[in-house]
Amino acid sequence: MIRPQLRVKRLAVSIALLVALPSSAFALEGLSILHIGDQESWLLSAQGNLRDDPSQALSFYGGIDRLASVIDQQRTAATAAGYSVLTLNAGDAFLPGPRLSASLSNLASAYSDGGQDFYDAMAMRYIGFDAAVFGNHEFDLGADVAARFAQVSGTTYLSANLDFSATSAFSALASSGTVAPGIITTTTAGNKVGIVGLTTPLLPTISSPGAVSVIGNTAGASAEQNLIAAAALAQGQIDALRAQGATTIVMISHLQNAANEINTVVPLLSGVDVVVSGGGHELMADADDVLIPGTTASINAHPVAVQTADGNSALVVTSNFGNRYVGELVVTLGDDGRVVRDAAGIPIVDSSAMIRVSGTGADAILPDATLNATVVQPVKSFIDGLNATIIATSEVRLNGDRGAAGAPGSFNAGVRNAETNLGNLMADALRFAGQTEVAIQNGGGIRASIAAGEVSVGDTFNVAPFTNLVKTAQNVSAQQLKVLMEHTLAGASASGNATGQFGQISGMQVRYDTQLAAGARVLDIVLDDGTVLVKDGVVVNLERLVTLATIDFLAAGGDGYPFVLAGVEFDNAVNSVTYQEALLAYITASTADGGLGGQILASRYGIENPLDRQGRLIDLAIAAPVPEPETYAMLLAGLGLVGFMARRRNRNAQPA
């Protein structure tokens, strides 16, 4: 339902419009845009794999069935008030992991044509979207799965900068109109609204699109240059839709961060009215929006007005992630079919809201019974089976958080900006699976933390949800290893800038300085056996070659990794072990075989501190130097920490 304060806003704005508009302008039409994005297979709840569990308050929020009820409620109220409604999806509708695995396991022949269906697609068809944009995660399992999902999603998937002729499946979908650069939809009053899609130019490096290419991308160009090229393609589609009679333009863009739309793309466009952003997980909310407990808005406005190249402005909105919120933006279309603007060219906002999806409290909503029965319950049963299979116990929480920037030396450490214990565990698992001396795992491939206590099979899927396969190389030189480490640290900073390329490592210690220029930050690389490969930024060992394990996503250039450019030659072998399977095997293998024997000990995987000079990744820009040995020993003895520090040093001793 429409909240009372929103009705007041609508009434006040409508009266103001009637006073401000010329007397001939009587054919006003309200347009309600309901928007979501970054659903990422969070079908059960905002917690992930639990539903309405008293031990996890977050599990009472989110859920695809409750989201469907919120959308239906808002759509019904808007229609009753005389508004037309657009329901838009900003991409990343699914994410590989245990919840998507339920679809792959249960629905292999479930669709009406006898082929693969998806619980996520079942929910999309049931809710009904006017359009969706391709995000990066749609391609995580390859182009064929992306095409199949679009085919059964029940909506039109859009992107003005993807080549839909690249595969036979996509070409067929383009011919049928299931995928397109843009579309025109007609409102109740007969106004034509053009909808344009735009996908992140980073797609080839952060996902697995195969033969599907990003039009206008230039190899070696900066991220901003490729965004500018994407903006030109979007403009071409905007112009084409306007030439076909569209009077209002809405762009759905999945550019990984709303700042890319706000700062780079939208200012280059002309003739666009509203932009629905996806990919960045930002929570955009006004002061009167009721948020899920424990969350805060990262952008304190919904929408944000951004000046465009034609001197007007467009409204930019985004809606967090994981089926936690439904965004609503209401504007008015004038008698010319265009969004009504004020004297400064800014679209007038009739009302806006970020509506939380809640199963508890005063705003609790009843879940949609159909989706609860056909999607939530079967997925929950599948997950319950995984979670019931306990493989280990952990003495500590394993940190798989993304990490967030802050003041230098006081940022929130996560797998994308610092060494963490889960990052170490993942890298060790790759090294164990590949039987190599060193390993590199990108932080972007680690998707969840693990709580202290029992560890289940489900936890390993949550942490390592993609179909990344273990790859090995036998003859990696110190120079090549330095090039790789320079890349993994290129986006790091003393303030904790988080990037997916940030590497978690095994088998070596790397000292670096983020105050130095990217590409010249690695000062020392020392193998676990004490061999020094790099000293004071200079490669000092030209003879020693090391064996290396990583994932095929990175080996193929994912996250921009320069394995090919550096000349690293990988083993020409059939890869069949995923990094999830490597993690599972490492945790469960006996200690005699180099595994953990089902015990994740604090002495080996304790919480890492980015401010000390212990561990594997040491940023000398923020890490405090260790006192002289005698002073240090006396200090530790006084604090009773001698044994603790000895255990800490032993954490670098990894499996053979």
DATARA-V894088 format. One record per residue. N is the residue number from 1. RES is the residue in three letters. NEAR is the number of other C-alpha atoms within 8 Angstrom. D_CENTER is the distance of its C-alpha to the mean C-alpha in whole Angstrom. Layout:
BEGIN
n: (N;N)
res: (RES;RES)
near: (NEAR;NEAR)
d_center: (D_CENTER;D_CENTER)
END
This chain:
BEGIN
n: (1;2;3;4;5;6;7;8;9;10;11;12;13;14;15;16;17;18;19;20;21;22;23;24;25;26;27;28;29;30;31;32;33;34;35;36;37;38;39;40;41;42;43;44;45;46;47;48;49;50;51;52;53;54;55;56;57;58;59;60;61;62;63;64;65;66;67;68;69;70;71;72;73;74;75;76;77;78;79;80;81;82;83;84;85;86;87;88;89;90;91;92;93;94;95;96;97;98;99;100;101;102;103;104;105;106;107;108;109;110;111;112;113;114;115;116;117;118;119;120;121;122;123;124;125;126;127;128;129;130;131;132;133;134;135;136;137;138;139;140;141;142;143;144;145;146;147;148;149;150;151;152;153;154;155;156;157;158;159;160;161;162;163;164;165;166;167;168;169;170;171;172;173;174;175;176;177;178;179;180;181;182;183;184;185;186;187;188;189;190;191;192;193;194;195;196;197;198;199;200;201;202;203;204;205;206;207;208;209;210;211;212;213;214;215;216;217;218;219;220;221;222;223;224;225;226;227;228;229;230;231;232;233;234;235;236;237;238;239;240;241;242;243;244;245;246;247;248;249;250;251;252;253;254;255;256;257;258;259;260;261;262;263;264;265;266;267;268;269;270;271;272;273;274;275;276;277;278;279;280;281;282;283;284;285;286;287;288;289;290;291;292;293;294;295;296;297;298;299;300;301;302;303;304;305;306;307;308;309;310;311;312;313;314;315;316;317;318;319;320;321;322;323;324;325;326;327;328;329;330;331;332;333;334;335;336;337;338;339;340;341;342;343;344;345;346;347;348;349;350;351;352;353;354;355;356;357;358;359;360;361;362;363;364;365;366;367;368;369;370;371;372;373;374;375;376;377;378;379;380;381;382;383;384;385;386;387;388;389;390;391;392;393;394;395;396;397;398;399;400;401;402;403;404;405;406;407;408;409;410;411;412;413;414;415;416;417;418;419;420;421;422;423;424;425;426;427;428;429;430;431;432;433;434;435;436;437;438;439;440;441;442;443;444;445;446;447;448;449;450;451;452;453;454;455;456;457;458;459;460;461;462;463;464;465;466;467;468;469;470;471;472;473;474;475;476;477;478;479;480;481;482;483;484;485;486;487;488;489;490;491;492;493;494;495;496;497;498;499;500;501;502;503;504;505;506;507;508;509;510;511;512;513;514;515;516;517;518;519;520;521;522;523;524;525;526;527;528;529;530;531;532;533;534;535;536;537;538;539;540;541;542;543;544;545;546;547;548;549;550;551;552;553;554;555;556;557;558;559;560;561;562;563;564;565;566;567;568;569;570;571;572;573;574;575;576;577;578;579;580;581;582;583;584;585;586;587;588;589;590;591;592;593;594;595;596;597;598;599;600;601;602;603;604;605;606;607;608;609;610;611;612;613;614;615;616;617;618;619;620;621;622;623;624;625;626;627;628;629;630;631;632;633;634;635;636;637;638;639;640;641;642;643;644;645;646;647;648;649;650;651;652;653;654;655;656)
res: (MET;ILE;ARG;PRO;GLN;LEU;ARG;VAL;LYS;ARG;LEU;ALA;VAL;SER;ILE;ALA;LEU;LEU;VAL;ALA;LEU;PRO;SER;SER;ALA;PHE;ALA;LEU;GLU;GLY;LEU;SER;ILE;LEU;HIS;ILE;GLY;ASP;GLN;GLU;SER;TRP;LEU;LEU;SER;ALA;GLN;GLY;ASN;LEU;ARG;ASP;ASP;PRO;SER;GLN;ALA;LEU;SER;PHE;TYR;GLY;GLY;ILE;ASP;ARG;LEU;ALA;SER;VAL;ILE;ASP;GLN;GLN;ARG;THR;ALA;ALA;THR;ALA;ALA;GLY;TYR;SER;VAL;LEU;THR;LEU;ASN;ALA;GLY;ASP;ALA;PHE;LEU;PRO;GLY;PRO;ARG;LEU;SER;ALA;SER;LEU;SER;ASN;LEU;ALA;SER;ALA;TYR;SER;ASP;GLY;GLY;GLN;ASP;PHE;TYR;ASP;ALA;MET;ALA;MET;ARG;TYR;ILE;GLY;PHE;ASP;ALA;ALA;VAL;PHE;GLY;ASN;HIS;GLU;PHE;ASP;LEU;GLY;ALA;ASP;VAL;ALA;ALA;ARG;PHE;ALA;GLN;VAL;SER;GLY;THR;THR;TYR;LEU;SER;ALA;ASN;LEU;ASP;PHE;SER;ALA;THR;SER;ALA;PHE;SER;ALA;LEU;ALA;SER;SER;GLY;THR;VAL;ALA;PRO;GLY;ILE;ILE;THR;THR;THR;THR;ALA;GLY;ASN;LYS;VAL;GLY;ILE;VAL;GLY;LEU;THR;THR;PRO;LEU;LEU;PRO;THR;ILE;SER;SER;PRO;GLY;ALA;VAL;SER;VAL;ILE;GLY;ASN;THR;ALA;GLY;ALA;SER;ALA;GLU;GLN;ASN;LEU;ILE;ALA;ALA;ALA;ALA;LEU;ALA;GLN;GLY;GLN;ILE;ASP;ALA;LEU;ARG;ALA;GLN;GLY;ALA;THR;THR;ILE;VAL;MET;ILE;SER;HIS;LEU;GLN;ASN;ALA;ALA;ASN;GLU;ILE;ASN;THR;VAL;VAL;PRO;LEU;LEU;SER;GLY;VAL;ASP;VAL;VAL;VAL;SER;GLY;GLY;GLY;HIS;GLU;LEU;MET;ALA;ASP;ALA;ASP;ASP;VAL;LEU;ILE;PRO;GLY;THR;THR;ALA;SER;ILE;ASN;ALA;HIS;PRO;VAL;ALA;VAL;GLN;THR;ALA;ASP;GLY;ASN;SER;ALA;LEU;VAL;VAL;THR;SER;ASN;PHE;GLY;ASN;ARG;TYR;VAL;GLY;GLU;LEU;VAL;VAL;THR;LEU;GLY;ASP;ASP;GLY;ARG;VAL;VAL;ARG;ASP;ALA;ALA;GLY;ILE;PRO;ILE;VAL;ASP;SER;SER;ALA;MET;ILE;ARG;VAL;SER;GLY;THR;GLY;ALA;ASP;ALA;ILE;LEU;PRO;ASP;ALA;THR;LEU;ASN;ALA;THR;VAL;VAL;GLN;PRO;VAL;LYS;SER;PHE;ILE;ASP;GLY;LEU;ASN;ALA;THR;ILE;ILE;ALA;THR;SER;GLU;VAL;ARG;LEU;ASN;GLY;ASP;ARG;GLY;ALA;ALA;GLY;ALA;PRO;GLY;SER;PHE;ASN;ALA;GLY;VAL;ARG;ASN;ALA;GLU;THR;ASN;LEU;GLY;ASN;LEU;MET;ALA;ASP;ALA;LEU;ARG;PHE;ALA;GLY;GLN;THR;GLU;VAL;ALA;ILE;GLN;ASN;GLY;GLY;GLY;ILE;ARG;ALA;SER;ILE;ALA;ALA;GLY;GLU;VAL;SER;VAL;GLY;ASP;THR;PHE;ASN;VAL;ALA;PRO;PHE;THR;ASN;LEU;VAL;LYS;THR;ALA;GLN;ASN;VAL;SER;ALA;GLN;GLN;LEU;LYS;VAL;LEU;MET;GLU;HIS;THR;LEU;ALA;GLY;ALA;SER;ALA;SER;GLY;ASN;ALA;THR;GLY;GLN;PHE;GLY;GLN;ILE;SER;GLY;MET;GLN;VAL;ARG;TYR;ASP;THR;GLN;LEU;ALA;ALA;GLY;ALA;ARG;VAL;LEU;ASP;ILE;VAL;LEU;ASP;ASP;GLY;THR;VAL;LEU;VAL;LYS;ASP;GLY;VAL;VAL;VAL;ASN;LEU;GLU;ARG;LEU;VAL;THR;LEU;ALA;THR;ILE;ASP;PHE;LEU;ALA;ALA;GLY;GLY;ASP;GLY;TYR;PRO;PHE;VAL;LEU;ALA;GLY;VAL;GLU;PHE;ASP;ASN;ALA;VAL;ASN;SER;VAL;THR;TYR;GLN;GLU;ALA;LEU;LEU;ALA;TYR;ILE;THR;ALA;SER;THR;ALA;ASP;GLY;GLY;LEU;GLY;GLY;GLN;ILE;LEU;ALA;SER;ARG;TYR;GLY;ILE;GLU;ASN;PRO;LEU;ASP;ARG;GLN;GLY;ARG;LEU;ILE;ASP;LEU;ALA;ILE;ALA;ALA;PRO;VAL;PRO;GLU;PRO;GLU;THR;TYR;ALA;MET;LEU;LEU;ALA;GLY;LEU;GLY;LEU;VAL;GLY;PHE;MET;ALA;ARG;ARG;ARG;ASN;ARG;ASN;ALA;GLN;PRO;ALA)
near: (7;9;6;6;6;11;9;8;10;10;8;8;10;9;8;8;8;7;6;6;7;5;5;4;9;7;6;9;11;11;12;13;12;14;14;16;18;16;13;11;12;14;16;15;19;14;11;9;9;11;10;9;9;5;4;10;9;9;14;14;16;20;15;14;14;15;15;11;12;12;11;9;10;10;10;9;10;13;10;7;6;8;11;12;12;10;11;13;13;19;16;15;14;12;12;14;11;11;14;14;9;13;13;10;7;7;12;10;8;10;10;5;4;7;9;11;14;11;10;11;12;11;11;12;12;7;9;9;13;9;12;15;16;15;15;14;12;15;13;13;12;10;13;8;10;11;11;10;12;13;9;10;10;11;13;12;13;15;15;14;13;10;9;11;8;10;10;7;9;12;11;8;12;12;7;7;8;12;14;13;11;13;9;10;8;9;10;6;6;6;10;13;13;16;13;17;17;17;16;12;12;7;12;12;10;9;12;13;12;8;7;11;10;11;8;9;10;6;4;4;8;6;8;7;8;13;13;11;10;15;12;10;11;14;10;8;12;13;9;8;13;10;7;6;7;13;12;12;14;13;12;17;15;17;15;9;13;13;7;11;13;11;8;12;13;13;11;11;14;8;8;13;12;11;13;13;17;19;15;9;10;13;11;16;12;10;6;4;9;7;8;8;5;4;6;6;9;7;9;9;9;13;10;8;9;11;10;14;9;7;7;10;12;15;13;15;13;15;17;14;13;14;18;13;14;16;15;13;13;12;14;13;13;13;9;6;10;9;12;10;9;8;5;6;9;12;13;10;10;12;11;12;12;15;11;12;16;13;13;9;6;4;7;9;11;7;12;10;7;7;13;11;9;8;12;14;9;10;14;12;8;10;13;8;8;10;11;8;9;9;11;13;11;14;9;13;10;13;14;15;10;13;14;12;10;10;7;9;11;7;12;9;14;15;20;16;16;12;15;15;12;12;16;13;10;11;14;14;14;18;17;14;10;11;8;13;10;13;15;13;14;14;15;12;10;11;12;10;11;11;10;11;8;10;13;13;13;11;10;12;11;11;13;13;14;10;9;9;12;17;13;12;12;11;10;12;11;14;8;11;9;12;11;12;10;13;12;12;13;9;12;12;9;12;11;17;12;14;11;10;15;17;13;15;15;13;13;11;13;12;13;13;11;14;8;7;7;10;9;8;15;14;13;14;14;12;11;10;4;6;7;11;14;15;11;6;10;7;11;8;9;9;5;8;9;12;12;16;16;14;13;10;11;13;12;9;12;12;9;8;13;10;12;10;6;9;7;11;8;8;8;4;4;4;7;6;8;10;14;12;8;14;13;10;11;13;15;12;12;10;8;5;6;11;14;12;10;11;9;13;10;10;10;11;14;10;11;8;5;14;9;10;11;7;12;12;12;14;13;11;9;10;11;8;6;7;6;6;6;6;8;10;9;8;8;10;9;7;6;7;9;9;7;8;8;8;10;12;9;9;11;10;6;8;7;7)
d_center: (30;30;31;34;33;31;34;36;34;34;38;38;36;38;41;41;40;43;45;43;43;46;48;48;44;44;42;39;36;33;29;27;23;21;17;14;11;7;10;8;12;12;16;18;17;15;16;14;17;20;22;24;25;27;26;22;23;19;20;22;19;17;18;18;22;22;19;22;25;23;23;26;28;27;27;31;32;31;33;36;36;36;33;31;27;24;21;18;15;12;10;8;11;11;9;12;13;16;16;15;18;20;20;21;24;25;25;26;29;28;28;31;31;31;28;24;23;20;20;17;19;22;20;19;23;24;23;23;21;23;20;17;15;13;9;8;8;11;13;12;15;17;18;21;18;16;20;21;18;19;23;23;20;23;22;22;19;19;18;21;20;19;23;23;27;25;25;28;26;24;27;29;26;26;30;30;28;25;22;24;23;24;26;29;29;32;32;35;37;37;35;32;29;27;23;22;18;16;14;12;15;12;12;15;14;10;11;14;16;19;22;20;20;19;22;23;21;23;23;24;23;21;17;19;22;20;18;22;23;20;22;25;24;23;26;28;26;27;31;31;30;32;35;35;35;32;33;30;26;23;20;16;14;11;11;7;10;12;15;15;16;18;20;20;20;21;24;25;26;29;29;26;26;23;19;16;13;9;6;7;7;10;13;16;19;23;26;27;24;24;20;19;21;20;17;18;17;15;17;21;22;21;21;21;24;24;27;27;29;32;33;31;28;25;23;19;17;14;13;10;9;10;13;15;16;18;18;22;24;27;29;33;34;37;40;39;36;34;32;34;34;36;38;35;33;31;30;31;29;31;28;25;23;20;21;20;20;22;25;27;29;31;28;27;27;28;26;27;29;28;25;25;28;26;23;22;25;25;21;22;25;23;21;24;26;23;23;27;27;28;28;28;28;27;29;26;22;20;17;14;12;10;13;14;17;20;24;25;25;24;20;18;18;15;14;12;15;18;20;19;21;19;18;21;22;19;21;24;23;23;26;28;27;28;31;30;31;27;24;20;17;14;12;9;10;11;9;12;15;18;21;25;27;27;24;23;22;20;18;18;16;14;13;14;12;12;16;16;20;22;24;27;29;32;34;31;33;33;32;29;28;28;26;23;23;24;21;19;20;20;17;18;21;23;21;18;16;12;11;10;13;15;17;18;22;25;28;29;29;27;29;27;28;25;28;29;27;24;26;29;27;28;31;32;31;33;33;33;37;38;38;37;35;34;36;36;34;36;36;39;39;39;41;38;36;33;31;27;24;21;19;19;16;17;21;20;18;15;13;17;19;22;24;26;27;28;30;28;30;28;30;31;31;29;26;25;24;20;18;18;22;23;21;23;26;26;26;29;31;34;35;38;36;33;31;30;32;30;30;28;30;29;32;29;26;27;24;24;25;24;27;30;31;30;28;26;24;26;26;29;28;28;29;33;36;37;41;44;44;47;46;42;44;46;44;42;45;46;42;42;39;41;40;36;36;38;35;32;34;34;30;30;33;31;32;34)
END
